[in-house]
Amino acid sequence: MSAPIIIHRPSPTGGRRVTIRGQIAGLAMGDVDVIEFLRRAGLPDAEQLLDNPQWVEWRGGRAHRYEAA
């Protein structure tokens, strides 16, 4: 089973799409945005989840990098 939070590959213009349980949460320009999306989804300790592969899957590119592809 895959992680419930997917941080997709960086877009050509910068930022990464974030999906939570298959629903698009938004376009993150940095970890702060991801944390806010997760907080809005009911995960108040989101900053502790970003490096947990059971919760978050980083696809394409390096984790925590949001520069244009």
C-alpha positions, 0 to 999 in steps of 0.5 A: 500500500502506498503512503496516504500523502504524495508529494509529486515531482517538481513542476516545470514552473516550480512547486510540487502538487500535493495529494492527500488520500487521492485528493489534490490539496494544492501546489506547495512551494515549500515545506511550509505549504505542505505542512499547512495542507496537512494541518487543514486535512486534520494532521496537526503534527504534520512537520513530523510526518514529512520524512516518514515513508509510511505517511509521505511519498516523495515522487521525482526529484529530491525530498524538500526541493521545490525548484522548477524541474 
